[in-house]
Amino acid sequence: MKPFFYYILASFLYLALNSFPANANSAICEGKKLVVFGDSLVAGFGLEPGAAFPEQLDKALDAKNIKIEVINAGVSGDTTSSGLARLDWSVGEDVDAVILELGANDALRGILPELTEKNLDLMISKFKEKNVKVLLAGMMAPPNMGKSYGVTFNAIYSRLAMKHEVSLYPFFLEGVAADSNLNQADGIHPTKEGVSVIVEKIMPTVEKFLSKVCS
């Protein structure tokens, strides 16, 4: 009878544990703040209200019962230099985590990759000093900047993620870049549908990142 009892108990525990949604514990994120700190790619350039990346991410997280306040701190035209300059007043002391998305305008303007890396390095250091966890969203240089520039620029993000031991999403525009169906007429900024693709692709990384933030 003893083995049978253990079988019944094990079966009960299995059913009980698997009756809860996989993200049931995600509710512990409630009360925490996630800032999306970046440029026009997150600010919502050319999009209707509510269609920008932070807003769509917020809805996607909410649908998964991950209750965290998502704040849009994107400024169109920002380079890493201007982002660094506004960091202290853009990200308050009550922020728990940040998605750092900057560098696209640096590449478009041909700014020295060494300066871009230095600025991002300083920003990540500042966030860590504030005890803010960082998810670094990588960027890639446009092909017209040349192979040498691209190789140097594209390596920045993985190197910084390794140096600071922060989470990394290698390419923010994954699945959207150069797709005319998912970008506005300028070929640079994603449409509402394009943003939806970005959110869908980055979501597993964000969920894993938030599991650390909310633990």
PyMOL commands that place a pseudoatom at each C-alpha (Angstrom):
pseudoatom trace, name=CA, resn=MET, resi=1, chain=A, elem=C, hetatm=0, pos=[0.000, 0.000, 0.000]
pseudoatom trace, name=CA, resn=LYS, resi=2, chain=A, elem=C, hetatm=0, pos=[2.881, 2.339, 0.688]
pseudoatom trace, name=CA, resn=PRO, resi=3, chain=A, elem=C, hetatm=0, pos=[4.079, 2.593, -2.944]
pseudoatom trace, name=CA, resn=PHE, resi=4, chain=A, elem=C, hetatm=0, pos=[0.478, 3.156, -4.040]
pseudoatom trace, name=CA, resn=PHE, resi=5, chain=A, elem=C, hetatm=0, pos=[0.150, 5.994, -1.506]
pseudoatom trace, name=CA, resn=TYR, resi=6, chain=A, elem=C, hetatm=0, pos=[3.298, 7.667, -2.861]
pseudoatom trace, name=CA, resn=TYR, resi=7, chain=A, elem=C, hetatm=0, pos=[1.963, 7.286, -6.413]
pseudoatom trace, name=CA, resn=ILE, resi=8, chain=A, elem=C, hetatm=0, pos=[-1.288, 9.025, -5.463]
pseudoatom trace, name=CA, resn=LEU, resi=9, chain=A, elem=C, hetatm=0, pos=[0.592, 11.799, -3.643]
pseudoatom trace, name=CA, resn=ALA, resi=10, chain=A, elem=C, hetatm=0, pos=[2.986, 12.369, -6.552]
pseudoatom trace, name=CA, resn=SER, resi=11, chain=A, elem=C, hetatm=0, pos=[0.078, 12.479, -9.004]
pseudoatom trace, name=CA, resn=PHE, resi=12, chain=A, elem=C, hetatm=0, pos=[-1.735, 15.016, -6.853]
pseudoatom trace, name=CA, resn=LEU, resi=13, chain=A, elem=C, hetatm=0, pos=[1.336, 17.258, -6.582]
pseudoatom trace, name=CA, resn=TYR, resi=14, chain=A, elem=C, hetatm=0, pos=[1.935, 17.098, -10.344]
pseudoatom trace, name=CA, resn=LEU, resi=15, chain=A, elem=C, hetatm=0, pos=[-1.642, 18.116, -11.108]
pseudoatom trace, name=CA, resn=ALA, resi=16, chain=A, elem=C, hetatm=0, pos=[-1.603, 20.841, -8.487]
pseudoatom trace, name=CA, resn=LEU, resi=17, chain=A, elem=C, hetatm=0, pos=[1.645, 22.389, -9.693]
pseudoatom trace, name=CA, resn=ASN, resi=18, chain=A, elem=C, hetatm=0, pos=[0.636, 22.257, -13.338]
pseudoatom trace, name=CA, resn=SER, resi=19, chain=A, elem=C, hetatm=0, pos=[-2.790, 23.767, -12.720]
pseudoatom trace, name=CA, resn=PHE, resi=20, chain=A, elem=C, hetatm=0, pos=[-1.224, 27.220, -12.315]
pseudoatom trace, name=CA, resn=PRO, resi=21, chain=A, elem=C, hetatm=0, pos=[-0.242, 29.368, -15.282]
pseudoatom trace, name=CA, resn=ALA, resi=22, chain=A, elem=C, hetatm=0, pos=[3.455, 29.282, -16.140]
pseudoatom trace, name=CA, resn=ASN, resi=23, chain=A, elem=C, hetatm=0, pos=[3.751, 32.986, -15.381]
pseudoatom trace, name=CA, resn=ALA, resi=24, chain=A, elem=C, hetatm=0, pos=[1.761, 32.980, -12.131]
pseudoatom trace, name=CA, resn=ASN, resi=25, chain=A, elem=C, hetatm=0, pos=[4.740, 34.215, -10.135]
pseudoatom trace, name=CA, resn=SER, resi=26, chain=A, elem=C, hetatm=0, pos=[5.251, 37.126, -12.531]
pseudoatom trace, name=CA, resn=ALA, resi=27, chain=A, elem=C, hetatm=0, pos=[2.773, 39.166, -10.501]
pseudoatom trace, name=CA, resn=ILE, resi=28, chain=A, elem=C, hetatm=0, pos=[5.633, 39.929, -8.100]
pseudoatom trace, name=CA, resn=CYS, resi=29, chain=A, elem=C, hetatm=0, pos=[6.785, 42.524, -10.653]
pseudoatom trace, name=CA, resn=GLU, resi=30, chain=A, elem=C, hetatm=0, pos=[3.841, 44.678, -9.615]
pseudoatom trace, name=CA, resn=GLY, resi=31, chain=A, elem=C, hetatm=0, pos=[4.996, 48.018, -8.198]
pseudoatom trace, name=CA, resn=LYS, resi=32, chain=A, elem=C, hetatm=0, pos=[8.287, 47.942, -10.077]
pseudoatom trace, name=CA, resn=LYS, resi=33, chain=A, elem=C, hetatm=0, pos=[9.238, 50.304, -12.913]
pseudoatom trace, name=CA, resn=LEU, resi=34, chain=A, elem=C, hetatm=0, pos=[10.822, 49.510, -16.266]
pseudoatom trace, name=CA, resn=VAL, resi=35, chain=A, elem=C, hetatm=0, pos=[12.109, 52.466, -18.323]
pseudoatom trace, name=CA, resn=VAL, resi=36, chain=A, elem=C, hetatm=0, pos=[12.677, 52.157, -22.067]
pseudoatom trace, name=CA, resn=PHE, resi=37, chain=A, elem=C, hetatm=0, pos=[15.515, 54.622, -22.620]
pseudoatom trace, name=CA, resn=GLY, resi=38, chain=A, elem=C, hetatm=0, pos=[16.274, 55.327, -26.252]
pseudoatom trace, name=CA, resn=ASP, resi=39, chain=A, elem=C, hetatm=0, pos=[15.715, 57.315, -29.427]
pseudoatom trace, name=CA, resn=SER, resi=40, chain=A, elem=C, hetatm=0, pos=[12.937, 57.650, -32.017]
pseudoatom trace, name=CA, resn=LEU, resi=41, chain=A, elem=C, hetatm=0, pos=[12.774, 53.862, -32.441]
pseudoatom trace, name=CA, resn=VAL, resi=42, chain=A, elem=C, hetatm=0, pos=[11.143, 53.653, -29.013]
pseudoatom trace, name=CA, resn=ALA, resi=43, chain=A, elem=C, hetatm=0, pos=[9.735, 57.189, -28.756]
pseudoatom trace, name=CA, resn=GLY, resi=44, chain=A, elem=C, hetatm=0, pos=[7.116, 56.336, -31.375]
pseudoatom trace, name=CA, resn=PHE, resi=45, chain=A, elem=C, hetatm=0, pos=[8.176, 58.582, -34.251]
pseudoatom trace, name=CA, resn=GLY, resi=46, chain=A, elem=C, hetatm=0, pos=[5.420, 58.768, -36.882]
pseudoatom trace, name=CA, resn=LEU, resi=47, chain=A, elem=C, hetatm=0, pos=[3.085, 56.487, -34.935]
pseudoatom trace, name=CA, resn=GLU, resi=48, chain=A, elem=C, hetatm=0, pos=[-0.330, 57.091, -33.428]
pseudoatom trace, name=CA, resn=PRO, resi=49, chain=A, elem=C, hetatm=0, pos=[-0.608, 57.300, -29.624]
pseudoatom trace, name=CA, resn=GLY, resi=50, chain=A, elem=C, hetatm=0, pos=[-0.265, 53.908, -27.975]
pseudoatom trace, name=CA, resn=ALA, resi=51, chain=A, elem=C, hetatm=0, pos=[1.587, 52.295, -30.877]
pseudoatom trace, name=CA, resn=ALA, resi=52, chain=A, elem=C, hetatm=0, pos=[5.159, 52.964, -29.728]
pseudoatom trace, name=CA, resn=PHE, resi=53, chain=A, elem=C, hetatm=0, pos=[7.386, 50.153, -28.501]
pseudoatom trace, name=CA, resn=PRO, resi=54, chain=A, elem=C, hetatm=0, pos=[7.029, 50.804, -24.734]
pseudoatom trace, name=CA, resn=GLU, resi=55, chain=A, elem=C, hetatm=0, pos=[3.238, 50.923, -24.978]
pseudoatom trace, name=CA, resn=GLN, resi=56, chain=A, elem=C, hetatm=0, pos=[3.009, 47.771, -27.077]
pseudoatom trace, name=CA, resn=LEU, resi=57, chain=A, elem=C, hetatm=0, pos=[5.480, 46.024, -24.783]
pseudoatom trace, name=CA, resn=ASP, resi=58, chain=A, elem=C, hetatm=0, pos=[3.392, 47.032, -21.779]
pseudoatom trace, name=CA, resn=LYS, resi=59, chain=A, elem=C, hetatm=0, pos=[0.276, 45.465, -23.328]
pseudoatom trace, name=CA, resn=ALA, resi=60, chain=A, elem=C, hetatm=0, pos=[2.158, 42.300, -24.255]
pseudoatom trace, name=CA, resn=LEU, resi=61, chain=A, elem=C, hetatm=0, pos=[3.523, 41.924, -20.720]
pseudoatom trace, name=CA, resn=ASP, resi=62, chain=A, elem=C, hetatm=0, pos=[0.104, 42.577, -19.237]
pseudoatom trace, name=CA, resn=ALA, resi=63, chain=A, elem=C, hetatm=0, pos=[-1.342, 39.832, -21.436]
pseudoatom trace, name=CA, resn=LYS, resi=64, chain=A, elem=C, hetatm=0, pos=[1.158, 37.470, -19.806]
pseudoatom trace, name=CA, resn=ASN, resi=65, chain=A, elem=C, hetatm=0, pos=[0.149, 38.665, -16.332]
pseudoatom trace, name=CA, resn=ILE, resi=66, chain=A, elem=C, hetatm=0, pos=[3.479, 40.423, -15.854]
pseudoatom trace, name=CA, resn=LYS, resi=67, chain=A, elem=C, hetatm=0, pos=[2.451, 43.523, -13.952]
pseudoatom trace, name=CA, resn=ILE, resi=68, chain=A, elem=C, hetatm=0, pos=[5.205, 46.105, -14.226]
pseudoatom trace, name=CA, resn=GLU, resi=69, chain=A, elem=C, hetatm=0, pos=[4.999, 49.799, -15.066]
pseudoatom trace, name=CA, resn=VAL, resi=70, chain=A, elem=C, hetatm=0, pos=[6.624, 50.484, -18.440]
pseudoatom trace, name=CA, resn=ILE, resi=71, chain=A, elem=C, hetatm=0, pos=[7.781, 54.068, -19.003]
pseudoatom trace, name=CA, resn=ASN, resi=72, chain=A, elem=C, hetatm=0, pos=[8.611, 55.590, -22.385]
pseudoatom trace, name=CA, resn=ALA, resi=73, chain=A, elem=C, hetatm=0, pos=[11.831, 57.609, -22.079]
pseudoatom trace, name=CA, resn=GLY, resi=74, chain=A, elem=C, hetatm=0, pos=[12.575, 57.751, -25.792]
pseudoatom trace, name=CA, resn=VAL, resi=75, chain=A, elem=C, hetatm=0, pos=[13.641, 61.023, -27.430]
pseudoatom trace, name=CA, resn=SER, resi=76, chain=A, elem=C, hetatm=0, pos=[13.728, 61.313, -31.214]
pseudoatom trace, name=CA, resn=GLY, resi=77, chain=A, elem=C, hetatm=0, pos=[17.140, 62.234, -32.584]
pseudoatom trace, name=CA, resn=ASP, resi=78, chain=A, elem=C, hetatm=0, pos=[19.028, 61.130, -29.492]
pseudoatom trace, name=CA, resn=THR, resi=79, chain=A, elem=C, hetatm=0, pos=[22.604, 59.991, -29.908]
pseudoatom trace, name=CA, resn=THR, resi=80, chain=A, elem=C, hetatm=0, pos=[24.480, 58.202, -27.157]
pseudoatom trace, name=CA, resn=SER, resi=81, chain=A, elem=C, hetatm=0, pos=[26.016, 61.568, -26.202]
pseudoatom trace, name=CA, resn=SER, resi=82, chain=A, elem=C, hetatm=0, pos=[22.644, 63.274, -25.729]
pseudoatom trace, name=CA, resn=GLY, resi=83, chain=A, elem=C, hetatm=0, pos=[21.300, 60.189, -23.968]
pseudoatom trace, name=CA, resn=LEU, resi=84, chain=A, elem=C, hetatm=0, pos=[24.182, 60.295, -21.519]
pseudoatom trace, name=CA, resn=ALA, resi=85, chain=A, elem=C, hetatm=0, pos=[23.561, 63.998, -20.909]
pseudoatom trace, name=CA, resn=ARG, resi=86, chain=A, elem=C, hetatm=0, pos=[19.914, 63.466, -19.926]
pseudoatom trace, name=CA, resn=LEU, resi=87, chain=A, elem=C, hetatm=0, pos=[20.237, 60.162, -18.120]
pseudoatom trace, name=CA, resn=ASP, resi=88, chain=A, elem=C, hetatm=0, pos=[20.171, 61.486, -14.556]
pseudoatom trace, name=CA, resn=TRP, resi=89, chain=A, elem=C, hetatm=0, pos=[16.931, 63.429, -14.961]
pseudoatom trace, name=CA, resn=SER, resi=90, chain=A, elem=C, hetatm=0, pos=[15.252, 60.943, -17.286]
pseudoatom trace, name=CA, resn=VAL, resi=91, chain=A, elem=C, hetatm=0, pos=[15.624, 57.942, -14.982]
pseudoatom trace, name=CA, resn=GLY, resi=92, chain=A, elem=C, hetatm=0, pos=[14.483, 58.510, -11.413]
pseudoatom trace, name=CA, resn=GLU, resi=93, chain=A, elem=C, hetatm=0, pos=[15.722, 56.863, -8.252]
pseudoatom trace, name=CA, resn=ASP, resi=94, chain=A, elem=C, hetatm=0, pos=[12.600, 54.691, -8.091]
pseudoatom trace, name=CA, resn=VAL, resi=95, chain=A, elem=C, hetatm=0, pos=[13.339, 52.841, -11.347]
pseudoatom trace, name=CA, resn=ASP, resi=96, chain=A, elem=C, hetatm=0, pos=[14.127, 49.130, -11.106]
pseudoatom trace, name=CA, resn=ALA, resi=97, chain=A, elem=C, hetatm=0, pos=[15.138, 48.267, -14.654]
pseudoatom trace, name=CA, resn=VAL, resi=98, chain=A, elem=C, hetatm=0, pos=[15.912, 49.814, -18.016]
pseudoatom trace, name=CA, resn=ILE, resi=99, chain=A, elem=C, hetatm=0, pos=[15.971, 48.721, -21.632]
pseudoatom trace, name=CA, resn=LEU, resi=100, chain=A, elem=C, hetatm=0, pos=[18.809, 50.757, -23.120]
pseudoatom trace, name=CA, resn=GLU, resi=101, chain=A, elem=C, hetatm=0, pos=[18.289, 51.322, -26.853]
pseudoatom trace, name=CA, resn=LEU, resi=102, chain=A, elem=C, hetatm=0, pos=[20.703, 53.893, -28.268]
pseudoatom trace, name=CA, resn=GLY, resi=103, chain=A, elem=C, hetatm=0, pos=[23.291, 54.059, -31.016]
pseudoatom trace, name=CA, resn=ALA, resi=104, chain=A, elem=C, hetatm=0, pos=[21.263, 54.097, -34.232]
pseudoatom trace, name=CA, resn=ASN, resi=105, chain=A, elem=C, hetatm=0, pos=[21.716, 57.842, -34.719]
pseudoatom trace, name=CA, resn=ASP, resi=106, chain=A, elem=C, hetatm=0, pos=[25.423, 57.540, -33.949]
pseudoatom trace, name=CA, resn=ALA, resi=107, chain=A, elem=C, hetatm=0, pos=[25.783, 55.079, -36.827]
pseudoatom trace, name=CA, resn=LEU, resi=108, chain=A, elem=C, hetatm=0, pos=[23.651, 57.146, -39.202]
pseudoatom trace, name=CA, resn=ARG, resi=109, chain=A, elem=C, hetatm=0, pos=[25.850, 60.173, -38.516]
pseudoatom trace, name=CA, resn=GLY, resi=110, chain=A, elem=C, hetatm=0, pos=[29.099, 58.254, -38.754]
pseudoatom trace, name=CA, resn=ILE, resi=111, chain=A, elem=C, hetatm=0, pos=[30.108, 59.048, -35.194]
pseudoatom trace, name=CA, resn=LEU, resi=112, chain=A, elem=C, hetatm=0, pos=[33.272, 57.260, -34.146]
pseudoatom trace, name=CA, resn=PRO, resi=113, chain=A, elem=C, hetatm=0, pos=[32.356, 53.836, -32.711]
pseudoatom trace, name=CA, resn=GLU, resi=114, chain=A, elem=C, hetatm=0, pos=[34.870, 54.450, -29.932]
pseudoatom trace, name=CA, resn=LEU, resi=115, chain=A, elem=C, hetatm=0, pos=[32.794, 57.413, -28.725]
pseudoatom trace, name=CA, resn=THR, resi=116, chain=A, elem=C, hetatm=0, pos=[29.554, 55.450, -28.977]
pseudoatom trace, name=CA, resn=GLU, resi=117, chain=A, elem=C, hetatm=0, pos=[31.062, 52.652, -26.901]
pseudoatom trace, name=CA, resn=LYS, resi=118, chain=A, elem=C, hetatm=0, pos=[32.429, 55.086, -24.335]
pseudoatom trace, name=CA, resn=ASN, resi=119, chain=A, elem=C, hetatm=0, pos=[29.021, 56.752, -23.912]
pseudoatom trace, name=CA, resn=LEU, resi=120, chain=A, elem=C, hetatm=0, pos=[27.155, 53.450, -23.584]
pseudoatom trace, name=CA, resn=ASP, resi=121, chain=A, elem=C, hetatm=0, pos=[29.796, 52.223, -21.152]
pseudoatom trace, name=CA, resn=LEU, resi=122, chain=A, elem=C, hetatm=0, pos=[29.265, 55.292, -18.957]
pseudoatom trace, name=CA, resn=MET, resi=123, chain=A, elem=C, hetatm=0, pos=[25.476, 54.940, -19.128]
pseudoatom trace, name=CA, resn=ILE, resi=124, chain=A, elem=C, hetatm=0, pos=[25.544, 51.316, -18.060]
pseudoatom trace, name=CA, resn=SER, resi=125, chain=A, elem=C, hetatm=0, pos=[27.901, 52.210, -15.211]
pseudoatom trace, name=CA, resn=LYS, resi=126, chain=A, elem=C, hetatm=0, pos=[25.552, 54.966, -14.086]
pseudoatom trace, name=CA, resn=PHE, resi=127, chain=A, elem=C, hetatm=0, pos=[22.570, 52.627, -14.146]
pseudoatom trace, name=CA, resn=LYS, resi=128, chain=A, elem=C, hetatm=0, pos=[24.461, 50.059, -12.105]
pseudoatom trace, name=CA, resn=GLU, resi=129, chain=A, elem=C, hetatm=0, pos=[25.380, 52.735, -9.570]
pseudoatom trace, name=CA, resn=LYS, resi=130, chain=A, elem=C, hetatm=0, pos=[21.650, 53.420, -9.232]
pseudoatom trace, name=CA, resn=ASN, resi=131, chain=A, elem=C, hetatm=0, pos=[21.036, 49.668, -8.749]
pseudoatom trace, name=CA, resn=VAL, resi=132, chain=A, elem=C, hetatm=0, pos=[19.051, 49.648, -11.986]
pseudoatom trace, name=CA, resn=LYS, resi=133, chain=A, elem=C, hetatm=0, pos=[19.241, 46.379, -13.925]
pseudoatom trace, name=CA, resn=VAL, resi=134, chain=A, elem=C, hetatm=0, pos=[20.024, 46.797, -17.633]
pseudoatom trace, name=CA, resn=LEU, resi=135, chain=A, elem=C, hetatm=0, pos=[18.853, 45.068, -20.778]
pseudoatom trace, name=CA, resn=LEU, resi=136, chain=A, elem=C, hetatm=0, pos=[21.080, 46.357, -23.573]
pseudoatom trace, name=CA, resn=ALA, resi=137, chain=A, elem=C, hetatm=0, pos=[19.372, 46.458, -26.979]
pseudoatom trace, name=CA, resn=GLY, resi=138, chain=A, elem=C, hetatm=0, pos=[21.975, 46.217, -29.709]
pseudoatom trace, name=CA, resn=MET, resi=139, chain=A, elem=C, hetatm=0, pos=[22.067, 48.097, -32.986]
pseudoatom trace, name=CA, resn=MET, resi=140, chain=A, elem=C, hetatm=0, pos=[23.800, 47.497, -36.303]
pseudoatom trace, name=CA, resn=ALA, resi=141, chain=A, elem=C, hetatm=0, pos=[25.403, 50.068, -38.585]
pseudoatom trace, name=CA, resn=PRO, resi=142, chain=A, elem=C, hetatm=0, pos=[23.735, 50.609, -41.985]
pseudoatom trace, name=CA, resn=PRO, resi=143, chain=A, elem=C, hetatm=0, pos=[25.599, 49.000, -44.919]
pseudoatom trace, name=CA, resn=ASN, resi=144, chain=A, elem=C, hetatm=0, pos=[26.385, 52.361, -46.530]
pseudoatom trace, name=CA, resn=MET, resi=145, chain=A, elem=C, hetatm=0, pos=[28.792, 53.152, -43.672]
pseudoatom trace, name=CA, resn=GLY, resi=146, chain=A, elem=C, hetatm=0, pos=[31.221, 50.595, -45.046]
pseudoatom trace, name=CA, resn=LYS, resi=147, chain=A, elem=C, hetatm=0, pos=[32.399, 47.188, -43.871]
pseudoatom trace, name=CA, resn=SER, resi=148, chain=A, elem=C, hetatm=0, pos=[35.162, 48.439, -41.572]
pseudoatom trace, name=CA, resn=TYR, resi=149, chain=A, elem=C, hetatm=0, pos=[32.849, 50.843, -39.737]
pseudoatom trace, name=CA, resn=GLY, resi=150, chain=A, elem=C, hetatm=0, pos=[30.154, 48.177, -39.477]
pseudoatom trace, name=CA, resn=VAL, resi=151, chain=A, elem=C, hetatm=0, pos=[32.439, 45.526, -38.016]
pseudoatom trace, name=CA, resn=THR, resi=152, chain=A, elem=C, hetatm=0, pos=[33.754, 47.957, -35.392]
pseudoatom trace, name=CA, resn=PHE, resi=153, chain=A, elem=C, hetatm=0, pos=[30.357, 49.405, -34.508]
pseudoatom trace, name=CA, resn=ASN, resi=154, chain=A, elem=C, hetatm=0, pos=[28.430, 46.131, -34.403]
pseudoatom trace, name=CA, resn=ALA, resi=155, chain=A, elem=C, hetatm=0, pos=[30.836, 44.600, -31.889]
pseudoatom trace, name=CA, resn=ILE, resi=156, chain=A, elem=C, hetatm=0, pos=[30.171, 47.312, -29.288]
pseudoatom trace, name=CA, resn=TYR, resi=157, chain=A, elem=C, hetatm=0, pos=[27.073, 45.814, -27.689]
pseudoatom trace, name=CA, resn=SER, resi=158, chain=A, elem=C, hetatm=0, pos=[28.196, 42.247, -27.070]
pseudoatom trace, name=CA, resn=ARG, resi=159, chain=A, elem=C, hetatm=0, pos=[31.505, 43.537, -25.692]
pseudoatom trace, name=CA, resn=LEU, resi=160, chain=A, elem=C, hetatm=0, pos=[29.760, 45.887, -23.243]
pseudoatom trace, name=CA, resn=ALA, resi=161, chain=A, elem=C, hetatm=0, pos=[27.231, 43.237, -22.198]
pseudoatom trace, name=CA, resn=MET, resi=162, chain=A, elem=C, hetatm=0, pos=[30.083, 40.892, -21.379]
pseudoatom trace, name=CA, resn=LYS, resi=163, chain=A, elem=C, hetatm=0, pos=[32.092, 43.573, -19.590]
pseudoatom trace, name=CA, resn=HIS, resi=164, chain=A, elem=C, hetatm=0, pos=[29.206, 44.672, -17.365]
pseudoatom trace, name=CA, resn=GLU, resi=165, chain=A, elem=C, hetatm=0, pos=[27.469, 41.285, -17.172]
pseudoatom trace, name=CA, resn=VAL, resi=166, chain=A, elem=C, hetatm=0, pos=[24.134, 42.729, -18.293]
pseudoatom trace, name=CA, resn=SER, resi=167, chain=A, elem=C, hetatm=0, pos=[21.395, 41.181, -20.408]
pseudoatom trace, name=CA, resn=LEU, resi=168, chain=A, elem=C, hetatm=0, pos=[21.685, 41.625, -24.175]
pseudoatom trace, name=CA, resn=TYR, resi=169, chain=A, elem=C, hetatm=0, pos=[19.267, 41.575, -27.093]
pseudoatom trace, name=CA, resn=PRO, resi=170, chain=A, elem=C, hetatm=0, pos=[21.697, 41.604, -30.044]
pseudoatom trace, name=CA, resn=PHE, resi=171, chain=A, elem=C, hetatm=0, pos=[19.689, 43.615, -32.609]
pseudoatom trace, name=CA, resn=PHE, resi=172, chain=A, elem=C, hetatm=0, pos=[16.668, 45.723, -31.661]
pseudoatom trace, name=CA, resn=LEU, resi=173, chain=A, elem=C, hetatm=0, pos=[15.320, 45.813, -35.244]
pseudoatom trace, name=CA, resn=GLU, resi=174, chain=A, elem=C, hetatm=0, pos=[15.579, 42.051, -35.777]
pseudoatom trace, name=CA, resn=GLY, resi=175, chain=A, elem=C, hetatm=0, pos=[12.964, 40.911, -38.295]
pseudoatom trace, name=CA, resn=VAL, resi=176, chain=A, elem=C, hetatm=0, pos=[12.043, 44.486, -39.221]
pseudoatom trace, name=CA, resn=ALA, resi=177, chain=A, elem=C, hetatm=0, pos=[15.125, 46.235, -40.622]
pseudoatom trace, name=CA, resn=ALA, resi=178, chain=A, elem=C, hetatm=0, pos=[15.040, 46.686, -44.425]
pseudoatom trace, name=CA, resn=ASP, resi=179, chain=A, elem=C, hetatm=0, pos=[11.510, 45.238, -44.687]
pseudoatom trace, name=CA, resn=SER, resi=180, chain=A, elem=C, hetatm=0, pos=[9.440, 47.834, -46.563]
pseudoatom trace, name=CA, resn=ASN, resi=181, chain=A, elem=C, hetatm=0, pos=[6.210, 46.250, -45.332]
pseudoatom trace, name=CA, resn=LEU, resi=182, chain=A, elem=C, hetatm=0, pos=[7.169, 46.885, -41.713]
pseudoatom trace, name=CA, resn=ASN, resi=183, chain=A, elem=C, hetatm=0, pos=[8.743, 50.329, -42.017]
pseudoatom trace, name=CA, resn=GLN, resi=184, chain=A, elem=C, hetatm=0, pos=[7.457, 53.805, -42.667]
pseudoatom trace, name=CA, resn=ALA, resi=185, chain=A, elem=C, hetatm=0, pos=[8.190, 55.654, -45.905]
pseudoatom trace, name=CA, resn=ASP, resi=186, chain=A, elem=C, hetatm=0, pos=[11.617, 56.744, -44.634]
pseudoatom trace, name=CA, resn=GLY, resi=187, chain=A, elem=C, hetatm=0, pos=[12.718, 53.114, -44.486]
pseudoatom trace, name=CA, resn=ILE, resi=188, chain=A, elem=C, hetatm=0, pos=[14.107, 53.646, -40.991]
pseudoatom trace, name=CA, resn=HIS, resi=189, chain=A, elem=C, hetatm=0, pos=[11.256, 53.834, -38.505]
pseudoatom trace, name=CA, resn=PRO, resi=190, chain=A, elem=C, hetatm=0, pos=[8.969, 50.834, -37.985]
pseudoatom trace, name=CA, resn=THR, resi=191, chain=A, elem=C, hetatm=0, pos=[5.220, 51.005, -38.518]
pseudoatom trace, name=CA, resn=LYS, resi=192, chain=A, elem=C, hetatm=0, pos=[2.789, 49.912, -35.833]
pseudoatom trace, name=CA, resn=GLU, resi=193, chain=A, elem=C, hetatm=0, pos=[2.958, 46.405, -37.295]
pseudoatom trace, name=CA, resn=GLY, resi=194, chain=A, elem=C, hetatm=0, pos=[6.739, 46.598, -37.349]
pseudoatom trace, name=CA, resn=VAL, resi=195, chain=A, elem=C, hetatm=0, pos=[6.801, 47.492, -33.670]
pseudoatom trace, name=CA, resn=SER, resi=196, chain=A, elem=C, hetatm=0, pos=[4.559, 44.496, -32.988]
pseudoatom trace, name=CA, resn=VAL, resi=197, chain=A, elem=C, hetatm=0, pos=[7.156, 42.252, -34.634]
pseudoatom trace, name=CA, resn=ILE, resi=198, chain=A, elem=C, hetatm=0, pos=[9.923, 43.816, -32.510]
pseudoatom trace, name=CA, resn=VAL, resi=199, chain=A, elem=C, hetatm=0, pos=[7.891, 43.208, -29.354]
pseudoatom trace, name=CA, resn=GLU, resi=200, chain=A, elem=C, hetatm=0, pos=[7.183, 39.606, -30.327]
pseudoatom trace, name=CA, resn=LYS, resi=201, chain=A, elem=C, hetatm=0, pos=[10.825, 38.841, -31.025]
pseudoatom trace, name=CA, resn=ILE, resi=202, chain=A, elem=C, hetatm=0, pos=[12.274, 40.586, -27.969]
pseudoatom trace, name=CA, resn=MET, resi=203, chain=A, elem=C, hetatm=0, pos=[9.649, 39.236, -25.552]
pseudoatom trace, name=CA, resn=PRO, resi=204, chain=A, elem=C, hetatm=0, pos=[11.488, 36.029, -24.517]
pseudoatom trace, name=CA, resn=THR, resi=205, chain=A, elem=C, hetatm=0, pos=[14.569, 38.108, -23.671]
pseudoatom trace, name=CA, resn=VAL, resi=206, chain=A, elem=C, hetatm=0, pos=[12.471, 40.637, -21.746]
pseudoatom trace, name=CA, resn=GLU, resi=207, chain=A, elem=C, hetatm=0, pos=[10.724, 37.896, -19.778]
pseudoatom trace, name=CA, resn=LYS, resi=208, chain=A, elem=C, hetatm=0, pos=[14.034, 36.306, -18.828]
pseudoatom trace, name=CA, resn=PHE, resi=209, chain=A, elem=C, hetatm=0, pos=[15.393, 39.736, -17.898]
pseudoatom trace, name=CA, resn=LEU, resi=210, chain=A, elem=C, hetatm=0, pos=[12.371, 40.572, -15.735]
pseudoatom trace, name=CA, resn=SER, resi=211, chain=A, elem=C, hetatm=0, pos=[12.652, 37.258, -13.927]
pseudoatom trace, name=CA, resn=LYS, resi=212, chain=A, elem=C, hetatm=0, pos=[15.907, 38.680, -12.509]
pseudoatom trace, name=CA, resn=VAL, resi=213, chain=A, elem=C, hetatm=0, pos=[14.417, 42.107, -11.835]
pseudoatom trace, name=CA, resn=CYS, resi=214, chain=A, elem=C, hetatm=0, pos=[11.413, 40.701, -9.982]
pseudoatom trace, name=CA, resn=SER, resi=215, chain=A, elem=C, hetatm=0, pos=[13.114, 37.864, -8.124]
for i in range(1, 215): cmd.bond("trace and resi %d" % i, "trace and resi %d" % (i + 1))
show_as sticks, trace
zoom trace
